[in-house]
Each structure stands twice: as C-alpha cells, then as structure tokens.
Amino acid sequence: SAVISQKPSRDICQRGTSLTIQCQVDSQVTMMFWYRQQPGQSLTLIATANQGSEATYESGFVIDKFPISRPNLTFSTLTVSNMSPEDSSIYLCSVIPRIGSKTSTDTQYFGPGTRLTVL
Amino acid sequence: QQPVQSPQAVILREGEDAVINCSSSKALYSVHWYRQKHGEAPVFLMILLKGGEQKGHEKISASFNEKKQQSSLYLTASQLSYSGTYFCGTDRSTGGSYIPTFGRGTSLIVHP
C-alpha cells in the first residue's frame, strides 16, 4: 500500500500568483500522477510525474502553466502558475506502487487533495 | 479516450441492488473501480484483469467482459455506507506508459 500526504490541504490565492503543491509518499513508488477535479466532476489527468526527467503532460495542460518536479521515488511537486479563477479546483496526487507489463496489476492510491480557490 | 459510465446517478433504499456499467472504445487489459465520498479522495475497490482474475476487498463484485470491452460493478443489498460516486478507470495508452483515465462517475445515493 501507499500513504500519500499533500501540502497545503487548501489555499486561497490571488489572481496572477503561483502555488506549489507538495506530494509525499511513505514508500517508493513507480508512477506518480497529478489530477484535477472540479466539484462533482471526474478526475482529469494533468500529467505523469517522471522521476529524473520532464513530466508527460496530457492534452490541454502545458509545462509553463503546471511545472512538475519529481526528484525521487517518493516526492513530487505541482506548481499552478499565473493563476486565474478558472484554476480553482481540487488537485490530487496519485501513485501506483508497481506497474506490470501492459497492465496495471497494482492499486492506484490518491492523496487527500489540495483545494485551491483563486480570487 | 475516457471510459463511459452508466447510469449517471442511482437512488436506492437500503437492501436494494445496483449495477454500474463501464465501457471503453479500446481494448482493455484491466479495469479499476473506485468510490469517492463527498470531500474525500477516491478509494480503491477492485481491479479486474484480462483473463478473468478479480481482486477486491469489499463485499462488492464486478465482472469484466474483454470482448465487449465492458465492466460492471454489482452492489447487492446496498448499505448506507455505499453512498458516494463510483469511478471506473482504464488505461488510455496505446502501448506506451500506463495512463490511468477515469469515467465521469456514477453517483449512488442510498436512503434508509
């Protein structure tokens, strides 16, 4: 299993500023992801955080807006840059401890989320 | 491609049964099911693997039809604690790294 903590748990920010969200896992994991979830909506994948290399972004998300770091197998950060009210959402860190070939045979775990409000 | 879930919402009384469906337009090797309660993070329920293997830890069952690229989650004799939003997750990748993608979710409300 994997226990994930995120900091901060919530924040209220001003338009144009940036916020960095930290994700810490209690064990080394193969894969780390960042999701965004609007209230009552699905989980939208922002990017896969790759250890030691640039993150892999999904369509609609770019590195300049959402820079991601993953310096080791237990930690990652997501920065929401130059924020606007449209960035208000819950940001979730998620991990898969082990990945099989072609298929995931391991559980995907989610952190408690960071609730961001941009004024 | 995001998996498609149905129905969007289900309202039940305690003890009643429900079925939530998940389908994909691409071949599936595995399907994951999660439940999210209001204000909380999604929690793993079950993984279904190609070949019929099923892993889970709650009294909720599921099926996986590889040919039809579909999975169904069965909640029998529902309890109040079953209330929440259920998501199915599949791999969106086409052979590269695993890309977990989720359906829009099915809201389940269980009344006393």
Interface residues (C-beta under 8 A of the other chain):
Chain A: M31 F33 Q41 S42 L43 L45 T48 T56 E58 L92 S94 I96 I99 K102 T103 S104 T105 T107 Q108 Y109 F110 G111 P112 G113
Chain B: Q2 Y29 S30 H32 Y34 E40 A41 P42 V43 F44 I47 L49 K50 F87 G89 D91 S97 Y98 I99 P100 T101 F102 G103 R104 G105
